[in-house]
Every structure is written in structure tokens, then in C-alpha cells.
Amino acid sequence: MPLSRRTALLSLLAVPGLLTACTAAEPHPVVVPSAVPPPASPSPSPIDPRPALVAAAAALAKTSYKITETGDQTAVWQVHGPSRSFRLTSPADKDFESIQIGRDRWSVVDLRGTTDPNRPPLGGRRRWMHTSSAGSPLPDVIAGTLVATATDLAESTPGTFTGAVPESVTKDLSIFAADLALIPLDGPKPKPITWAGTGTITIRLDGQGRLALLAVEVPSADGRTAKKAAYAYSDYGKVGRPRKPPAKDVFELPSSLD
């Protein structure tokens, strides 16, 4: 066989072995880049409830409504916000009634049967005592001040918010019967209660974003008791403006006591 043909044949026979050797060789590993996890989305910040609560308190000045007060004392407020007035009665005392228009206040007094010469003659019937500087904060002022000074407000259940409120603010607003000074005529003077520096506040809004409930509680420093007040709001837009009593049924408190 000529050399050139033999060399070509050997070359052809060598090709399958070469292919086999290449096939049997270990394949090069394919490096797949590991998946990079997407960046974690930031947690949504809790919604600040204060703007909604401030708006609900401010709206009281533009409408009329009823408040049923419970706690240390019970009372019914019929409030007319636009005229800055209210009528206050007590389920526990049918003879009690008070009307406030602006800073003028009229309160029912009953001195029938008195023989005290220092008391004005009342003609044997109920009369109204008028004072012109005894105006109490209106409910919208009370609610607005409590919301503005409350801390750590958070939604505890849908539509209900809780937080802390300074005891000094509740005393300035005169919302607790326990803060009234009662001096007994006989016997030792009662020991004043020391109250904790802060209390709790609960505010609930109705489905229209209006105040439905405002409740405040302050414990005593020793934890043995607490002073409480709760206001339930209803009858929005249904309360009329109170009128001052007839002049013939009013006597003026002496200016030295006003």
C-alpha cells in the first residue's frame, strides 16, 4: 500500500478514538450565578391618628349634639356648638339644671322655706342664679385639649384609639367630680388624694369620623382608686339652642362673689 494511502487510513482510524476520548472526558462545570434576593420592602409606617381626632373635636363647634356623661358623676349635656352654649341636667338630681351661653351661666337654686335673712327672698319658688364669669370649657374645647395633649395615641381596635393624658390637664379642664373642693362643716378636714401624673384616654369615632366616645381615667398614686369620666356623643344636628331664663325668675349673684 502506498505510503500516502496508509497514512490517510491511519488518520481516519484515529479519529473515532479521538472523539471517544473527548466524549469520556469530564465536562467543565457550568457555574450558575446564585439568585440575589430582592431587597425587603420597608414596613409601612403606622398611620398617625391625631389629625382625624383633632378634626373630630374641632367639628363639635360647628354642630349640635347630646352628651351622656357617666363616671364619677352623671349628667346630660345638650350642646349647641355655633352659639357656644349648652344646657346641663342630672338624672340623679331632678332639681338640678344649668344653662351656659358664652360666659354667662344660670343655675337653678331652690331656697324655699329658708329663714336665713342673708339669702335673697325668692318668693317661695325656684329661681335662677346668674353669674357672668363662671363659664366652663365647652365640650369641643375639652375634647380638643385632651387630644392635643395626649401621647402615644394608637388604634387599639378599628375606630378606637387609646393613649396617655397628663393629670394636670384633666384638672385644668375640671372634668372630674373628684377634683371639686368639698369642705365639711363638721369633723376633720378630709385628706386630699394624691393622683398619678398621667392617666389613660380612650377615643372612639363613628362611621362618619365623628366623636362617639371620649373617656378618661386617672388612678391615685397608691393605685387604690381612680377618678373617671366618660362622654358618649349622639343626636348630631338635633339639639336646639338653649335660651336664657326669663328675667323675672333670675337673681344676680353679688359682684363680690361673681
ABEGO torsion letter per residue (X at the ends): XBAAAAAAAAAAAAAAAAAAAAAABBBBBBBBBBBBBBBBBBBBBBBBAAAAAAAAAAAAAABBBBBBBBEABBBBBBBBAAAGBBBBBBAABAABBBBBBEABBBBBBBABGBABAABBBAGGBBBBBBBAAABBBBAAAAAAAAAAABBGBBBABBGBBBBBBBAAAAAAAGABAAABBBBBABEBBBBBBBBBABBBBBBBBBAAGBBABBBBBBBBAAGABBBBBBBBBBGBGABBBBBBBBAAABBBBBAAAX
